[in-house]
C-alpha cells in the first residue's frame, strides 16, 4: 500500500501538491493505493479530499493535505487487514 498526495489519477509522480497549486485546481486530496509495476497507477483503495480556497499558498495546501495522508493510509490498512477489500480487474471494492 502506498500513499500519494493527490487524487490519482491526477498529478502522479513527484511534487503533486505543487502540481495542483500550479494548475489552480479547486479540489485536491490524497490517495491510498496498492503498489503496481507502474508509478502511482495501482488500484485505488481510499481517497480523501479537501477544498483549495482562493489565495491559499502552496505551504497551506501541503499543511491541509498532510493530515489526510495519515488518515487515508490508516483507513486503507484497516480495510486490508480486516479483509474488507476485493480487487477485481484493477478496481478495489469494499466488502
mmCIF file of the C-alpha atoms, coordinates in Angstrom:
data_MODEL
# 
_entry.id   MODEL 
# 
loop_
_atom_site.group_PDB 
_atom_site.id 
_atom_site.type_symbol 
_atom_site.label_atom_id 
_atom_site.label_alt_id 
_atom_site.label_comp_id 
_atom_site.label_asym_id 
_atom_site.label_entity_id 
_atom_site.label_seq_id 
_atom_site.pdbx_PDB_ins_code 
_atom_site.Cartn_x 
_atom_site.Cartn_y 
_atom_site.Cartn_z 
_atom_site.occupancy 
_atom_site.B_iso_or_equiv 
_atom_site.pdbx_formal_charge 
_atom_site.auth_seq_id 
_atom_site.auth_comp_id 
_atom_site.auth_asym_id 
_atom_site.auth_atom_id 
_atom_site.pdbx_PDB_model_num 
ATOM 1  C CA . UNK A 1 1  ? 0.000   0.000  0.000   1.00 0.00 ? 1  UNK A CA 1 
ATOM 2  C CA . UNK A 1 2  ? 1.277   3.446  -0.938  1.00 0.00 ? 2  UNK A CA 1 
ATOM 3  C CA . UNK A 1 3  ? 0.058   6.916  -0.051  1.00 0.00 ? 3  UNK A CA 1 
ATOM 4  C CA . UNK A 1 4  ? 0.179   9.628  -2.702  1.00 0.00 ? 4  UNK A CA 1 
ATOM 5  C CA . UNK A 1 5  ? -0.668  13.283 -2.064  1.00 0.00 ? 5  UNK A CA 1 
ATOM 6  C CA . UNK A 1 6  ? -3.070  13.811 -4.957  1.00 0.00 ? 6  UNK A CA 1 
ATOM 7  C CA . UNK A 1 7  ? -6.383  12.468 -6.138  1.00 0.00 ? 7  UNK A CA 1 
ATOM 8  C CA . UNK A 1 8  ? -4.986  9.894  -8.519  1.00 0.00 ? 8  UNK A CA 1 
ATOM 9  C CA . UNK A 1 9  ? -5.003  9.549  -11.450 1.00 0.00 ? 9  UNK A CA 1 
ATOM 10 C CA . UNK A 1 10 ? -4.373  13.321 -11.367 1.00 0.00 ? 10 UNK A CA 1 
ATOM 11 C CA . UNK A 1 11 ? -0.827  14.500 -10.671 1.00 0.00 ? 11 UNK A CA 1 
ATOM 12 C CA . UNK A 1 12 ? 1.133   11.244 -10.374 1.00 0.00 ? 12 UNK A CA 1 
ATOM 13 C CA . UNK A 1 13 ? 4.845   11.347 -9.679  1.00 0.00 ? 13 UNK A CA 1 
ATOM 14 C CA . UNK A 1 14 ? 6.861   13.888 -7.716  1.00 0.00 ? 14 UNK A CA 1 
ATOM 15 C CA . UNK A 1 15 ? 5.572   17.132 -6.191  1.00 0.00 ? 15 UNK A CA 1 
ATOM 16 C CA . UNK A 1 16 ? 1.831   16.599 -6.614  1.00 0.00 ? 16 UNK A CA 1 
ATOM 17 C CA . UNK A 1 17 ? 0.914   19.412 -4.214  1.00 0.00 ? 17 UNK A CA 1 
ATOM 18 C CA . UNK A 1 18 ? 2.986   21.797 -6.325  1.00 0.00 ? 18 UNK A CA 1 
ATOM 19 C CA . UNK A 1 19 ? 1.339   20.478 -9.492  1.00 0.00 ? 19 UNK A CA 1 
ATOM 20 C CA . UNK A 1 20 ? -2.129  21.054 -8.018  1.00 0.00 ? 20 UNK A CA 1 
ATOM 21 C CA . UNK A 1 21 ? -1.143  24.562 -6.926  1.00 0.00 ? 21 UNK A CA 1 
ATOM 22 C CA . UNK A 1 22 ? 0.332   25.459 -10.316 1.00 0.00 ? 22 UNK A CA 1 
ATOM 23 C CA . UNK A 1 23 ? -2.720  24.133 -12.192 1.00 0.00 ? 23 UNK A CA 1 
ATOM 24 C CA . UNK A 1 24 ? -5.098  26.077 -9.957  1.00 0.00 ? 24 UNK A CA 1 
ATOM 25 C CA . UNK A 1 25 ? -7.264  23.108 -9.024  1.00 0.00 ? 25 UNK A CA 1 
ATOM 26 C CA . UNK A 1 26 ? -10.133 23.767 -6.619  1.00 0.00 ? 26 UNK A CA 1 
ATOM 27 C CA . UNK A 1 27 ? -10.197 20.301 -5.040  1.00 0.00 ? 27 UNK A CA 1 
ATOM 28 C CA . UNK A 1 28 ? -7.154  18.259 -4.093  1.00 0.00 ? 28 UNK A CA 1 
ATOM 29 C CA . UNK A 1 29 ? -6.550  15.337 -1.819  1.00 0.00 ? 29 UNK A CA 1 
ATOM 30 C CA . UNK A 1 30 ? -4.681  12.143 -1.156  1.00 0.00 ? 30 UNK A CA 1 
ATOM 31 C CA . UNK A 1 31 ? -4.908  8.573  -2.394  1.00 0.00 ? 31 UNK A CA 1 
ATOM 32 C CA . UNK A 1 32 ? -4.025  5.284  -0.734  1.00 0.00 ? 32 UNK A CA 1 
ATOM 33 C CA . UNK A 1 33 ? -3.495  2.654  -3.408  1.00 0.00 ? 33 UNK A CA 1 
ATOM 34 C CA . UNK A 1 34 ? -1.969  -0.727 -4.000  1.00 0.00 ? 34 UNK A CA 1 
ATOM 35 C CA . UNK A 1 35 ? 1.509   -0.600 -5.495  1.00 0.00 ? 35 UNK A CA 1 
ATOM 36 C CA . UNK A 1 36 ? 1.783   -1.802 -9.085  1.00 0.00 ? 36 UNK A CA 1 
ATOM 37 C CA . UNK A 1 37 ? 4.513   -2.092 -11.694 1.00 0.00 ? 37 UNK A CA 1 
ATOM 38 C CA . UNK A 1 38 ? 3.814   1.482  -12.827 1.00 0.00 ? 38 UNK A CA 1 
ATOM 39 C CA . UNK A 1 39 ? 4.329   4.588  -10.710 1.00 0.00 ? 39 UNK A CA 1 
ATOM 40 C CA . UNK A 1 40 ? 1.155   5.725  -8.913  1.00 0.00 ? 40 UNK A CA 1 
ATOM 41 C CA . UNK A 1 41 ? -1.100  3.547  -11.080 1.00 0.00 ? 41 UNK A CA 1 
ATOM 42 C CA . UNK A 1 42 ? -2.136  0.798  -8.673  1.00 0.00 ? 42 UNK A CA 1 
ATOM 43 C CA . UNK A 1 43 ? -5.755  0.134  -7.739  1.00 0.00 ? 43 UNK A CA 1 
ATOM 44 C CA . UNK A 1 44 ? -7.166  2.915  -5.552  1.00 0.00 ? 44 UNK A CA 1 
ATOM 45 C CA . UNK A 1 45 ? -8.237  1.895  -2.050  1.00 0.00 ? 45 UNK A CA 1 
ATOM 46 C CA . UNK A 1 46 ? -9.153  5.168  -0.316  1.00 0.00 ? 46 UNK A CA 1 
ATOM 47 C CA . UNK A 1 47 ? -9.219  8.846  -1.263  1.00 0.00 ? 47 UNK A CA 1 
ATOM 48 C CA . UNK A 1 48 ? -9.637  11.875 0.996   1.00 0.00 ? 48 UNK A CA 1 
ATOM 49 C CA . UNK A 1 49 ? -10.247 15.309 -0.497  1.00 0.00 ? 49 UNK A CA 1 
ATOM 50 C CA . UNK A 1 50 ? -10.131 18.942 0.561   1.00 0.00 ? 50 UNK A CA 1 
ATOM 51 C CA . UNK A 1 51 ? -11.106 22.256 -0.973  1.00 0.00 ? 51 UNK A CA 1 
ATOM 52 C CA . UNK A 1 52 ? -8.382  24.652 -2.049  1.00 0.00 ? 52 UNK A CA 1 
ATOM 53 C CA . UNK A 1 53 ? -9.651  28.074 -1.082  1.00 0.00 ? 53 UNK A CA 1 
ATOM 54 C CA . UNK A 1 54 ? -8.817  31.175 -3.124  1.00 0.00 ? 54 UNK A CA 1 
ATOM 55 C CA . UNK A 1 55 ? -5.485  32.644 -2.091  1.00 0.00 ? 55 UNK A CA 1 
ATOM 56 C CA . UNK A 1 56 ? -4.130  29.506 -0.415  1.00 0.00 ? 56 UNK A CA 1 
ATOM 57 C CA . UNK A 1 57 ? -0.364  29.249 -0.636  1.00 0.00 ? 57 UNK A CA 1 
ATOM 58 C CA . UNK A 1 58 ? 1.471   26.068 -1.557  1.00 0.00 ? 58 UNK A CA 1 
ATOM 59 C CA . UNK A 1 59 ? 2.569   25.775 2.070   1.00 0.00 ? 59 UNK A CA 1 
ATOM 60 C CA . UNK A 1 60 ? -1.070  25.963 3.231   1.00 0.00 ? 60 UNK A CA 1 
ATOM 61 C CA . UNK A 1 61 ? -2.115  23.348 0.696   1.00 0.00 ? 61 UNK A CA 1 
ATOM 62 C CA . UNK A 1 62 ? 0.590   20.978 1.931   1.00 0.00 ? 62 UNK A CA 1 
ATOM 63 C CA . UNK A 1 63 ? -0.362  21.643 5.570   1.00 0.00 ? 63 UNK A CA 1 
ATOM 64 C CA . UNK A 1 64 ? -4.005  20.856 4.778   1.00 0.00 ? 64 UNK A CA 1 
ATOM 65 C CA . UNK A 1 65 ? -3.208  17.677 2.864   1.00 0.00 ? 65 UNK A CA 1 
ATOM 66 C CA . UNK A 1 66 ? -0.628  16.069 5.125   1.00 0.00 ? 66 UNK A CA 1 
ATOM 67 C CA . UNK A 1 67 ? -3.025  15.073 7.945   1.00 0.00 ? 67 UNK A CA 1 
ATOM 68 C CA . UNK A 1 68 ? -5.245  13.454 5.317   1.00 0.00 ? 68 UNK A CA 1 
ATOM 69 C CA . UNK A 1 69 ? -2.302  11.343 4.146   1.00 0.00 ? 69 UNK A CA 1 
ATOM 70 C CA . UNK A 1 70 ? -2.153  9.662  7.555   1.00 0.00 ? 70 UNK A CA 1 
ATOM 71 C CA . UNK A 1 71 ? -5.943  9.287  7.693   1.00 0.00 ? 71 UNK A CA 1 
ATOM 72 C CA . UNK A 1 72 ? -6.127  7.656  4.256   1.00 0.00 ? 72 UNK A CA 1 
ATOM 73 C CA . UNK A 1 73 ? -3.225  5.315  4.975   1.00 0.00 ? 73 UNK A CA 1 
ATOM 74 C CA . UNK A 1 74 ? -4.696  4.176  8.302   1.00 0.00 ? 74 UNK A CA 1 
ATOM 75 C CA . UNK A 1 75 ? -8.098  3.597  6.671   1.00 0.00 ? 75 UNK A CA 1 
ATOM 76 C CA . UNK A 1 76 ? -6.558  1.627  3.799   1.00 0.00 ? 76 UNK A CA 1 
ATOM 77 C CA . UNK A 1 77 ? -4.505  -0.560 6.134   1.00 0.00 ? 77 UNK A CA 1 
ATOM 78 C CA . UNK A 1 78 ? -7.542  -1.171 8.354   1.00 0.00 ? 78 UNK A CA 1 
ATOM 79 C CA . UNK A 1 79 ? -9.642  -2.219 5.360   1.00 0.00 ? 79 UNK A CA 1 
ATOM 80 C CA . UNK A 1 80 ? -6.865  -4.503 4.128   1.00 0.00 ? 80 UNK A CA 1 
ATOM 81 C CA . UNK A 1 81 ? -6.173  -6.145 7.490   1.00 0.00 ? 81 UNK A CA 1 
ATOM 82 C CA . UNK A 1 82 ? -9.863  -6.761 8.162   1.00 0.00 ? 82 UNK A CA 1 
ATOM 83 C CA . UNK A 1 83 ? -10.263 -8.276 4.685   1.00 0.00 ? 83 UNK A CA 1 
ATOM 84 C CA . UNK A 1 84 ? -12.858 -5.730 3.620   1.00 0.00 ? 84 UNK A CA 1 
ATOM 85 C CA . UNK A 1 85 ? -11.373 -5.207 0.158   1.00 0.00 ? 85 UNK A CA 1 
ATOM 86 C CA . UNK A 1 86 ? -11.849 -7.038 -3.101  1.00 0.00 ? 86 UNK A CA 1 
ATOM 87 C CA . UNK A 1 87 ? -9.744  -6.244 -6.163  1.00 0.00 ? 87 UNK A CA 1 
ATOM 88 C CA . UNK A 1 88 ? -11.247 -7.270 -9.474  1.00 0.00 ? 88 UNK A CA 1 
ATOM 89 C CA . UNK A 1 89 ? -9.928  -6.120 -12.856 1.00 0.00 ? 89 UNK A CA 1 
ATOM 90 C CA . UNK A 1 90 ? -7.841  -3.426 -11.191 1.00 0.00 ? 90 UNK A CA 1 
ATOM 91 C CA . UNK A 1 91 ? -10.731 -1.900 -9.247  1.00 0.00 ? 91 UNK A CA 1 
ATOM 92 C CA . UNK A 1 92 ? -10.964 -2.054 -5.445  1.00 0.00 ? 92 UNK A CA 1 
ATOM 93 C CA . UNK A 1 93 ? -14.373 -2.593 -3.880  1.00 0.00 ? 93 UNK A CA 1 
ATOM 94 C CA . UNK A 1 94 ? -15.150 -2.502 -0.183  1.00 0.00 ? 94 UNK A CA 1 
ATOM 95 C CA . UNK A 1 95 ? -16.978 -5.592 1.035   1.00 0.00 ? 95 UNK A CA 1 
# 
